[in-house]
Amino acid sequence: MTAAFFPAQDEVRQWLQDAAHIAMLTGAGVSAESGVPTFRDAQTGLWANFRAEDLATEAAFRRDPQRVWDWYAERRANMVHVQPNAGHHAVAAFQQRHPGRLTLATQNVDGLHQKAGSPEVLALHGNIFDDQWLDPCALARRPQDGCGVAQAEPGHPPRCAQCGNLLRPAVVWFGEMLPMDALAAAEQAAERCDVMLVVGTAGAVYPAAGLAHQARAAGARVVIVNPHPSELDDIAHRVLAGTSAQVLPQLLDF
Ligand code: OAD
């Protein structure tokens, strides 16, 4: 089956060809066709069945570490075998063909852009397969010394063998700061790009969604790829109402 090629898509492809620099922001929608559930899609989205405040905040983890750990463990298990789709591959191949021309920032923690071979990915919300300590080590003499060995009883959140500190998933939870270097690089790209491609995100979570506003204010053309309306449609020059696995290979094939 070949996807329809809309005139707007033709025009956007031309903008991309003319662009010296492209910034790209992706969200859960780019992984939907790999089988990873999104957050806000009705019925299938994770937040249709769970409350974000119960699972994706530090307070939730402190209140019930086991519940949050288990939820992330299940998501990890579901993600470990998923494969990048045609959208991820199109981006990675483009970055490889045109080094430095496209800066990719993602809100996704699934690692699929990296798996597809994208040489540089600004992981704004972290990586679900990494862990980090919840607190500074209570026994360390210097603040920069972390805990020692994590002890894991099967099925329980791992703890520091010495001070009891907990390991948590190294993702950005609601109310937390984004990794400073990644955010700064993404902002710089938004500031200097000619085209900002916003793909597979509802545009509801800041500061990530702010990158689109920033690019628009700095004079870039803003293009959205999303089969459904998003909160950023109003600031876009073009909205391509298709899926990322259909549209990206056609936009980024040069
Ligand atoms: P959302 O679940 O909020 O939005 C997913 C978007 O993808 C929706 O606008 C869908 O219409 C669109 N979509 C669905 N299938 C698609 C497809 N095949 N191709 C293109 N688009 C498609 O996910 P995000 O916007 O990424 O943060 O959510 C942002 C953040 O909110 C996440 O990183 C996560 C979440 O809570 C944290 O956990 C901190």
Residues whose N, C-alpha, C, O or C-beta is under 5 A from the ligand:
A	BS01	OAD	G27 A28 G29 V30 A32 E33 T38 F39 R40 D41 A56 Q107 H125 V172 W173 F174 G200 T201 A202 G203 V205 V225 N226 P227 H228 P229 S230 G242 T243 S244
